[in-house]
Amino acid sequence: MVPDRPRPEERAPQRVQRRRRRGWRMPSGAVYVGRPTVWGNPFAVSRSSDFHGLPGSWFVRRPDGTTAHPDEDTQASARKKAVELYARQVLEQQGGAPSLEAIRTELAGHDLVCWCPTDQSCHADFLLAAANTAPAGTQPARTGSTRP
């Protein structure tokens, strides 16, 4: 069941960070897009450890268990790589990823909720852009944004 869509005159959809804090509630009309939903990013950011348990390199674990390594050995770079892999999976329709049509149909006009901090890369940013951008040759999705 999809929550009610916001009215066109309201603000543009945005990403919201899910919290475990007492009293936190998901905003009305928002859609959770984290794991294990159909919208969840199957590419997990991890950090290896050496034999002594000391932190090692950042990497992205693919759904099949193999790994991908970011351009730089930082968490930010690993998050960016995970988002790029997710976007490619959706755009190339691989691995059971949701279609762009399904993303537009189900998510357009909704805030999206994920665990990722809002100041870091997240697949929800890709989903927001895909859901609220019209396909070539059509009218843009109505998101309530007043920006040109």
C-alpha positions as CSV (number, residue, x, y, z in Angstrom):
1,M,0.0,0.0,0.0
2,V,1.4,3.4,-1.1
3,P,0.8,6.3,1.3
4,D,-1.1,9.4,0.0
5,R,0.9,11.6,-2.3
6,P,1.6,15.2,-1.2
7,R,-0.3,17.9,-2.9
8,P,1.4,19.6,-5.9
9,E,1.7,23.0,-4.1
10,E,3.8,21.4,-1.3
11,R,7.6,21.2,-1.2
12,A,9.8,18.9,-3.4
13,P,10.3,15.4,-2.1
14,Q,13.4,14.8,0.0
15,R,15.5,12.1,1.7
16,V,14.8,11.6,5.4
17,Q,17.2,9.7,7.8
18,R,15.4,6.9,9.7
19,R,16.2,7.0,13.4
20,R,16.0,4.7,16.4
21,R,15.5,7.6,18.7
22,R,12.6,7.5,21.1
23,G,9.6,9.4,19.7
24,W,10.9,9.5,16.1
25,R,8.1,8.9,13.6
26,M,8.4,8.4,9.9
27,P,6.8,11.4,8.1
28,S,3.3,11.0,6.8
29,G,3.4,9.9,3.2
30,A,7.0,8.9,3.3
31,V,8.2,5.6,1.9
32,Y,10.9,3.5,3.5
33,V,13.5,2.4,0.9
34,G,16.1,0.6,3.0
35,R,16.8,-3.1,3.1
36,P,14.9,-5.4,2.8
37,T,12.3,-3.5,0.8
38,V,12.2,-3.9,-3.0
39,W,13.8,-0.4,-3.1
40,G,16.7,-1.4,-0.8
41,N,20.3,-1.2,-2.1
42,P,21.8,-4.7,-2.1
43,F,25.4,-3.3,-2.2
44,A,26.6,-3.0,1.4
45,V,29.4,-0.8,2.5
46,S,31.9,-2.6,4.8
47,R,35.3,-2.3,6.2
48,S,37.7,-5.2,6.4
49,S,39.8,-6.0,9.4
50,D,43.2,-7.6,9.6
51,F,44.2,-10.7,11.7
52,H,44.4,-8.6,14.9
53,G,41.0,-7.0,14.4
54,L,42.4,-3.6,13.3
55,P,40.4,-1.6,10.8
56,G,41.3,-2.2,7.2
57,S,40.2,-1.1,3.8
58,W,36.7,0.1,2.8
59,F,34.9,-2.0,0.2
60,V,31.4,-2.7,-1.2
61,R,30.0,-6.2,-0.9
62,R,27.9,-7.3,-3.9
63,P,24.8,-9.5,-3.4
64,D,26.7,-12.5,-4.8
65,G,29.4,-12.1,-2.1
66,T,32.1,-10.6,-4.3
67,T,33.6,-7.2,-3.6
68,A,34.1,-3.9,-5.3
69,H,36.7,-1.4,-4.2
70,P,36.1,2.3,-4.2
71,D,38.5,4.8,-5.9
72,E,39.8,6.0,-2.5
73,D,40.0,4.1,0.8
74,T,37.3,6.1,2.6
75,Q,33.8,5.4,3.7
76,A,32.5,8.3,1.6
77,S,34.1,6.8,-1.5
78,A,32.7,3.3,-0.7
79,R,29.2,4.8,-0.2
80,K,29.5,6.6,-3.6
81,K,30.6,3.3,-5.2
82,A,27.6,1.4,-3.7
83,V,25.2,4.1,-5.1
84,E,26.9,3.9,-8.5
85,L,26.5,0.1,-8.5
86,Y,22.9,0.3,-7.5
87,A,22.1,2.9,-10.2
88,R,23.8,0.8,-12.8
89,Q,21.8,-2.3,-11.7
90,V,18.5,-0.3,-12.0
91,L,19.3,1.3,-15.3
92,E,20.5,-2.0,-16.8
93,Q,17.7,-3.9,-15.2
94,Q,19.9,-6.5,-13.6
95,G,19.6,-8.6,-10.4
96,G,15.9,-8.1,-9.9
97,A,16.2,-4.3,-9.6
98,P,13.0,-2.3,-9.8
99,S,12.3,-0.7,-13.1
100,L,12.4,3.0,-13.7
101,E,8.6,2.9,-14.5
102,A,8.0,1.2,-11.1
103,I,10.2,3.8,-9.3
104,R,8.3,6.7,-11.0
105,T,4.9,5.1,-10.3
106,E,5.4,4.2,-6.7
107,L,7.9,6.8,-5.4
108,A,7.2,10.1,-7.3
109,G,6.1,12.9,-5.0
110,H,7.0,11.0,-1.8
111,D,9.8,11.7,0.7
112,L,12.1,8.7,0.9
113,V,13.4,7.3,4.2
114,C,16.7,5.4,4.6
115,W,19.2,4.8,7.4
116,C,22.0,6.7,5.6
117,P,22.9,10.2,7.1
118,T,21.5,12.9,4.9
119,D,25.0,14.5,4.4
120,Q,26.4,11.2,2.8
121,S,25.8,9.4,-0.5
122,C,22.7,7.2,-0.5
123,H,20.8,5.2,-3.1
124,A,17.7,7.1,-2.0
125,D,19.2,10.2,-3.7
126,F,19.2,8.2,-7.0
127,L,15.7,7.0,-6.3
128,L,14.5,10.6,-5.7
129,A,16.0,11.8,-8.9
130,A,14.7,8.8,-10.9
131,A,11.2,9.1,-9.4
132,N,10.8,12.8,-9.9
133,T,12.4,13.2,-13.3
134,A,10.3,12.6,-16.4
135,P,11.5,10.2,-19.1
136,A,12.8,11.9,-22.3
137,G,10.0,13.3,-24.4
138,T,7.4,13.5,-21.5
139,Q,6.3,16.1,-19.0
140,P,8.2,16.2,-15.7
141,A,6.7,14.5,-12.6
142,R,4.8,17.0,-10.4
143,T,6.8,17.2,-7.3
144,G,5.7,20.6,-6.0
145,S,9.1,22.1,-6.5
146,T,9.1,25.7,-7.6
147,R,12.7,25.6,-8.8
148,P,13.2,25.8,-12.6
